[in-house]
């Protein structure tokens, strides 16, 4: 099936009705930042994960920073985390005063190598941070066993994995706490946003205090987030995206809408007004999408299965999922020999994702986040060969077949 349209990597989670709600909040302005939708969204999110407590923040990274403080993690402590990851995750650890200790990934699943993690534990290790990369569950039985033996706090990084499960339970309900993201590239989108969940009442009390101390976002910033959601919903329409992407690539970072990661964060520096809350209008939009999560996940699973079958004909193995795991692919990862050539080959049909082009995604250099070159060679190799395919609701079965076929000579 030939595609006369071009698919974006994002924009397929929101709806025209969401855009209408965003416009109503922009018109009412009085409930833009503060209002009842925040508490309603937090309660609904906690129910979806199967935990007692949930707290929203301006971004998942802010929630992680608050979590580390709630567990008393600070100067002299170490946090084990996998590479590749995003610079903002390493930043949150460093902002808390702790040291990130990077652990290599497994090449079959792109999740943390737990055997190497155990070898990197020291008397200063306090936290095992496990990232469910691309929505692929880490083997949580092994994680919890390792944490028990070494008395480590377990924090689940679920920014890719809303809706994924292990042993029938939602990811985010296994560790001592977990954090999620609703940034524009994730399973549901509020342009920016994050959530922290826990079943520990003492941790929840500390998180509540941290949230109360966080600044409310400026109304002007919230308005810009809503405008970006609406504009992106329009410009990522498949019949428009070839033109809007051309314009975006020429404007680059000069575009006026807010960016997910500040220039200070890319350098490993803490920006002003880092500790912020989520706005009421964003919570209302997240709540609408959370209610549509099940069909969203069913669609992503169906598209991922099409990619897996089509790419298998070229000898490509699907990402390894533990026997008890049910993934929720926010994007579908594929290993290619020549990434630049693969991106070009797929470009008539879609914009290929390039998570991760570095062991610390988006960083000005991995060293800005405390990474030592050569310490995670498999992650460095993956960062040279990974592309990722869209799974959102605008990707139809024929699209997925065509995208997979365009990559046949590169995988």
C-alpha positions in Angstrom: 0.0 0.0 0.0 1.5 3.3 -1.1 1.1 6.2 1.3 0.2 9.5 -0.2 0.6 11.1 3.3 3.4 11.4 5.8 3.1 10.3 9.4 4.5 12.3 12.3 6.0 10.7 15.3 3.6 12.5 17.6 0.1 14.1 17.5 -1.8 10.8 17.2 -2.9 10.8 20.9 -4.9 13.9 21.0 -8.3 14.5 19.3 -10.2 17.5 17.9 -12.4 17.3 20.9 -9.3 17.7 23.1 -8.4 20.8 21.1 -11.9 22.2 21.7 -11.5 21.7 25.5 -8.1 23.4 25.3 -9.7 26.4 23.5 -12.4 26.6 26.2 -9.7 26.7 28.9 -7.9 29.4 27.0 -11.1 31.4 26.8 -12.0 31.0 30.5 -8.4 31.8 31.7 -9.6 31.8 35.4 -9.3 28.0 35.7 -6.3 27.7 33.4 -3.7 27.0 36.2 -5.7 26.1 39.3 -8.9 24.0 39.6 -10.5 20.7 40.4 -9.3 18.7 37.4 -5.9 18.2 39.0 -7.2 16.2 42.0 -9.6 14.3 39.8 -6.8 13.4 37.4 -4.5 12.3 40.2 -7.2 10.0 41.7 -7.9 8.5 38.3 -4.3 7.9 37.6 -3.7 6.2 40.9 -6.7 3.9 40.1 -5.3 3.1 36.7 -1.9 2.0 38.1 -3.5 0.3 41.1 -1.8 2.3 43.8 -3.1 4.6 46.6 -1.3 7.9 45.9 -0.5 10.0 42.8 0.9 13.5 42.5 1.2 15.5 39.3 4.1 17.8 38.4 5.2 20.0 35.4 7.3 17.1 34.1 8.2 13.5 35.0 11.8 14.7 35.8 10.4 17.1 38.5 8.5 14.1 40.0 11.7 12.0 40.1 13.6 14.9 41.8 10.8 15.1 44.4 10.9 11.3 44.9 14.6 11.3 45.6 14.0 13.9 48.3 11.1 11.9 49.7 13.4 8.9 50.1 16.2 11.1 51.7 18.6 10.6 48.8 21.3 13.2 48.6 24.9 14.0 48.9 27.2 10.9 48.9 24.4 8.6 47.7 24.4 6.7 44.4 21.5 5.9 42.1 21.9 3.0 39.7 20.2 3.7 36.3 20.5 2.3 32.8 22.0 3.7 29.7 20.7 4.8 27.3 18.4 7.2 29.0 17.6 10.9 28.8 19.8 13.7 30.2 16.9 14.9 32.4 16.9 11.7 34.4 20.6 11.9 35.2 20.0 15.6 35.9 17.3 15.0 38.5 19.7 12.7 40.3 22.5 15.2 40.2 20.2 18.1 41.2 19.3 16.0 44.4 23.0 15.9 45.2 23.4 12.2 44.4 25.6 10.5 41.8 24.2 8.6 38.8 25.9 5.2 38.3 25.2 4.1 34.8 24.5 0.4 34.0 24.6 -1.0 30.5 21.5 -2.2 28.7 20.8 -5.6 27.3 20.8 -5.6 23.5 17.8 -7.9 23.2 15.4 -5.8 25.2 17.1 -2.4 25.6 16.4 -2.6 29.4 18.8 -2.7 32.3 21.4 -5.5 32.6 20.6 -6.6 36.2 23.7 -8.7 36.5 25.9 -5.7 35.7 23.8 -3.6 38.1 24.6 -6.0 40.9 28.3 -5.7 40.1 28.1 -1.9 40.3 26.5 -1.8 43.7 28.6 -0.1 46.4 28.0 0.7 50.1 26.8 4.1 48.8 24.1 2.7 46.5 20.6 3.8 47.6 18.3 3.5 44.7 17.8 1.1 41.7 16.1 3.1 39.0 14.6 0.7 36.3 13.6 2.1 33.0 10.9 0.2 31.0 12.5 1.3 27.7 10.0 1.9 24.8 7.3 0.3 27.0 9.2 -3.1 27.3 8.8 -4.3 30.9 11.9 -5.0 33.0 11.7 -8.4 34.7 10.3 -7.1 38.0 10.7 -10.3 40.0 14.4 -10.1 39.5 14.5 -6.4 40.2 12.7 -6.8 43.5 14.9 -9.7 44.5 18.1 -7.7 43.8 16.7 -4.7 45.7 15.8 -6.8 48.7 19.2 -8.4 48.9 21.0 -5.1 48.8 18.4 -3.0 50.6 17.8 -0.7 47.7 14.9 1.6 47.0 13.2 0.7 43.7 11.9 3.5 41.5 10.3 2.6 38.2 10.9 4.9 35.3 7.6 4.5 33.4 7.8 7.5 31.1 7.6 5.1 28.0 5.4 2.5 29.6 2.0 3.8 30.6 -0.3 0.8 30.4 2.4 -1.9 30.2 2.1 -4.8 32.6 4.1 -7.5 34.3 2.5 -10.6 35.8 -0.9 -9.0 35.0 -0.2 -5.9 37.1 0.4 -2.4 35.7 4.0 -1.2 35.6 4.5 1.5 38.3 2.8 -0.7 41.0 5.9 -2.9 41.7 8.6 -0.6 43.1 8.6 1.7 46.1 7.5 4.4 43.7 7.3 5.3 40.0 7.2 8.3 37.7 5.4 8.8 34.4 5.5 11.5 31.6 2.8 13.0 29.5 5.2 15.1 27.4 4.2 15.4 23.8 6.0 12.3 22.6 4.4 9.9 25.1 1.4 7.6 25.2 -0.9 10.4 26.3 0.1 14.0 25.8 -0.4 17.3 27.8 2.5 18.9 25.9 4.4 18.7 29.2 3.6 16.9 32.4 4.4 14.2 34.8 3.0 12.0 37.6 4.5 10.2 40.6 2.8 7.2 42.2 3.4 5.2 45.4 1.7 3.0 47.9 3.9 4.2 50.8 2.0 6.6 53.0 5.2 8.2 54.4 6.6 8.8 51.0 3.2 10.2 49.8 3.2 12.6 52.7 6.6 13.9 51.7 5.6 14.1 48.1 2.5 16.1 49.0 4.7 18.6 50.9 7.1 18.8 47.9 4.2 19.4 45.5 2.7 22.1 47.7 6.1 23.9 47.7 6.4 23.8 43.9 5.4 26.9 42.0 2.3 27.1 40.0 3.1 27.5 36.2 2.5 31.0 34.9 -0.8 31.4 33.0 1.2 32.5 29.9 3.2 29.2 29.9 0.1 27.1 30.4 -1.5 29.0 27.5 1.5 28.3 25.3 1.3 24.5 26.2 -2.3 24.4 25.2 -1.6 26.3 22.0 1.2 23.9 21.2 -1.1 20.9 21.7 -3.6 22.4 19.3 -1.1 23.5 16.7 0.7 20.1 16.8 -2.6 18.3 16.5 -3.3 20.3 13.3 0.2 20.2 11.8 0.8 16.5 12.4 -2.3 15.6 10.3 -0.9 13.1 7.8 -1.9 15.1 4.8 -0.3 18.3 6.1 2.8 16.8 7.8 5.1 16.8 4.7 4.8 20.5 4.5 4.8 21.3 8.3 7.8 19.1 8.8 9.7 20.9 6.0 8.9 24.2 7.7 9.8 22.9 11.2 13.2 21.6 10.0 14.1 25.0 8.6 12.9 27.0 11.6 14.5 24.5 14.0 15.0 25.7 17.6 13.8 29.2 16.6 10.2 28.1 16.7 8.3 30.1 19.3 6.4 27.3 21.1 7.8 26.0 24.4 10.4 23.2 24.1 10.5 20.1 26.3 14.1 20.5 27.5 15.7 23.8 28.2 19.2 24.7 27.1 20.4 24.6 30.7 19.2 21.0 31.1 20.9 19.9 27.9 24.1 21.1 29.6 23.3 19.4 32.9 22.5 22.6 34.6 19.4 23.2 36.8 17.1 25.8 35.3 15.2 28.5 37.2 11.7 27.5 38.2 12.5 23.8 37.8 10.1 22.7 40.6 6.7 23.4 39.2 3.2 21.9 39.3 1.0 20.7 36.5 -1.8 23.1 35.5 -5.5 22.5 35.8 -6.1 22.8 32.1 -3.4 20.2 31.3 -4.8 17.8 34.0 -8.3 18.1 32.3 -6.8 17.1 29.0 -4.8 14.2 30.5 -7.9 13.0 32.2 -9.8 12.8 28.9 -6.9 10.8 27.3 -6.5 8.5 30.3 -10.2 7.5 29.9 -9.3 6.5 26.3 -6.2 4.6 27.3 -7.4 1.1 26.7 -8.2 1.6 22.9 -5.0 3.6 22.6 -3.0 0.6 24.0 -4.9 -1.9 21.8 -4.1 0.1 18.7 -0.4 0.3 19.6 -0.2 -3.4 20.3 -1.8 -4.2 16.9 0.6 -1.9 15.1 3.6 -3.3 16.9 2.5 -6.8 15.9 2.4 -5.7 12.3 5.9 -4.3 12.5 7.1 -7.5 14.2 5.6 -9.8 11.5 6.7 -7.6 8.6 10.3 -7.1 9.8 10.6 -10.8 10.7 10.5 -11.5 7.0 13.8 -9.6 6.8 15.3 -11.7 9.7 14.7 -9.1 12.4 13.9 -10.3 15.8 11.3 -8.5 17.9 12.5 -6.8 21.1 12.7 -9.4 23.9 9.9 -9.2 26.4 10.1 -11.2 29.7 7.6 -14.2 29.8 5.3 -12.4 32.3 5.5 -9.0 30.5 3.0 -7.3 28.4 4.6 -4.3 26.6 2.9 -1.0 25.6 5.1 0.3 22.8 5.2 4.1 22.9 7.4 3.5 19.8 8.6 0.3 18.2 12.4 0.0 18.3 14.4 -1.4 15.3 18.1 -2.0 14.9 19.5 -0.7 11.5 22.9 -0.9 10.0 22.9 2.6 8.7 20.6 5.0 10.5 20.9 7.9 8.2 20.1 5.8 5.2 17.1 4.2 7.0 15.8 7.6 8.0 16.0 8.7 4.3 14.4 5.5 3.0 11.4 5.9 5.4 11.1 9.7 5.0 8.4 9.6 2.2 6.2 7.7 4.6 7.0 8.8 8.1 9.4 10.7 10.3 11.5 8.0 12.0 12.2 8.4 15.7 15.8 8.4 16.7 15.6 7.8 20.5 18.4 7.2 21.4 21.2 8.9 19.4 23.3 9.2 22.6 23.6 7.3 25.8 22.2 10.5 27.3 19.5 11.6 24.9 19.7 15.3 23.9 22.7 16.1 26.1 25.2 18.5 24.7 27.6 15.7 25.7 27.1 12.6 27.8 29.7 13.9 30.2 27.3 16.8 31.0 25.1 14.2 32.9 28.0 12.4 34.6 28.5 9.6 32.0 32.0 8.2 31.6 32.7 7.3 28.0 33.2 3.6 27.4 31.4 2.5 30.7 28.4 1.2 28.8 29.6 -0.1 25.5 26.3 -1.8 24.5 24.3 1.4 25.1 26.9 3.3 23.0 26.5 0.7 20.2 22.7 0.9 20.4 22.9 4.7 20.2 24.5 4.4 16.8 21.9 1.9 15.4 18.4 2.4 16.8 15.5 3.9 15.0 11.9 3.8 16.3 8.6 3.6 14.5 5.4 5.4 15.3 2.6 3.4 17.0 0.1 6.1 17.7 -3.6 6.1 16.6 -3.0 7.7 13.2 -0.8 4.8 12.1 -3.0 2.4 10.1 -2.1 -1.2 9.3 -1.2 -0.4 5.7 1.0 2.4 6.9 2.9 0.0 9.2 3.4 -2.5 6.4 4.8 0.2 4.1 7.1 1.6 6.8 8.5 -1.8 7.6 9.0 -2.5 3.9 10.9 0.7 3.4 13.4 -0.5 6.1 13.9 -4.0 4.6 17.3 -3.2 3.1 18.7 -1.6 6.3 17.8 -3.9 9.2 
